[in-house]
Amino acid sequence: MTSLDAFAESKLAQLEQQALRRALTMTTRTDGAIIRRGGRQFISFSCNDYLGLSLHPQVKAAAIAAIETYGTGAGASRLVTGDHPLLIELEARLAKLKHAEAARVFGSGYLTNLGVIPALAGEGDLILADALSHACIFGGSRLSPATLLTFRHNDAGHAAEILKAERGKYRNALLVTETVFSMDGDRAPLSALAEICAARDTWLMTDDAHGLGVLEASDVRAPLQMGTLSKVLGSYGGYLCASRPVVDLMTSRARTLVYSTGLPPAAAAAAIAALDIIAADPALCARPLAKARAFTQRLGLPEAQSPIVPLVLGGAEAALEASKLLQDEGFLVIAIRPPTVPEGSARLRFAFSAAHDDADVARLADVVAARLDIRAQA
Ligand SMILES: *Cc1c(COP(=O)(O)O)cnc(C)c1O
């Protein structure tokens, strides 16, 4: 065996032993929340396509039309020859939606955070992030020479204490949080964070990957609002909405924008069509949260704050075991393990969609009540 393969094998053995090895499973989804894998059919509660828009006829037609007209790829970085009219239209739409002066789209949400954060925070600056922030917020922060500190999850008081003690040591400061936490489903105290940031000349950046289109937008308008086109919009890509000068700075300095190929025209067309549907159908947008609330109510859990409901089980093995039990009942609910979530907080993560039948949600809750130990959650 080569030393390279020996290295990979030993790492894998270690992961296997901790129940942390991950594997890919071929899965297809052609109809709402129904997915097929391994010759079986499941109702999926693990998909972030909360409104089912990736399969919406209008969204698919828009993507197909864009391909017919413009082909499949952007051909180059937007700064070279990849700046497509559909991207410009999409950015205008996103900026308007977020009440911002301008927007810039990126290759993905992950690439947005990897590009934006180091373009804003450098040597001598402070990045203060919620401790449970998404991996790409930490990934972007690590690409910057700025000092990275974290505050306790959703604890605005702790963030204030840290800024009080530390802010003076740094030139600029950036505070980053998710609006809706991807693995916990809870919502950030945005007004309190905005106040703290205003008091200490700190720039507030929000990651709205799981909020757009499924929750009422907060009144708080952070000066830096990023998100993804890949979840509720059913497409692919990421965005930053901000002031004109900030967006212009990204065009020159965000490396994941400058050195990466522009989004395919079909991704932009699909996202625009999805934004049209969201604007026209508030009843559709309200359904995922209503279903999550029906689920938490039936189980006597704290009321869902978003379409994401976690069931923390502790060990990675317990989470995998629980996921298997639900699969036996026809439900796909993926186990989320470290390092996606902190050690000892492996969980099932239920994501509710407009495509779910109320009867299926009720049956899922009854199966969870009958087969899993949920006492720790209440
Ligand atoms: C999914 C997610 C991202 C990454 O977005 P992609 O478009 O999937 O790369 C960023 N932040 C949060 C909070 C997410 O949940």
The ligand as an SDF file (V2000), in Angstrom:
LIG
                    3D

 15 15  0  0  0  0  0  0  0  0999 V2000
  -26.1730   25.4710    3.6300 C   0  0  0  0  0  0  0  0  0  0  0  0
  -25.6070   26.6220    4.3370 C   0  0  0  0  0  0  0  0  0  0  0  0
  -24.6140   27.3940    3.7410 C   0  0  0  0  0  0  0  0  0  0  0  0
  -23.9820   27.0140    2.4380 C   0  0  0  0  0  0  0  0  0  0  0  0
  -24.8170   27.2540    1.3640 O   0  0  0  0  0  0  0  0  0  0  0  0
  -24.5980   26.4050    0.0190 P   0  0  0  0  0  0  0  0  0  0  0  0
  -25.2370   27.2160   -1.0300 O   0  0  0  0  0  0  0  0  0  0  0  0
  -25.2260   25.0740    0.2530 O   0  0  0  0  0  0  0  0  0  0  0  0
  -23.1100   26.2750   -0.1700 O   0  0  0  0  0  0  0  0  0  0  0  0
  -24.1820   28.5130    4.4040 C   0  0  0  0  0  0  0  0  0  0  0  0
  -24.6670   28.8460    5.6120 N   0  0  0  0  0  0  0  0  0  0  0  0
  -25.6140   28.1180    6.2230 C   0  0  0  0  0  0  0  0  0  0  0  0
  -26.1280   28.5570    7.5500 C   0  0  0  0  0  0  0  0  0  0  0  0
  -26.1050   26.9720    5.6130 C   0  0  0  0  0  0  0  0  0  0  0  0
  -27.0150   26.2240    6.2290 O   0  0  0  0  0  0  0  0  0  0  0  0
  1  2  1  0
  2  3  1  0
  2 14  2  0
  3  4  1  0
  3 10  2  0
  4  5  1  0
  5  6  1  0
  6  7  2  0
  6  8  1  0
  6  9  1  0
 10 11  1  0
 11 12  2  0
 12 13  1  0
 12 14  1  0
 14 15  1  0
M  END
$$$$
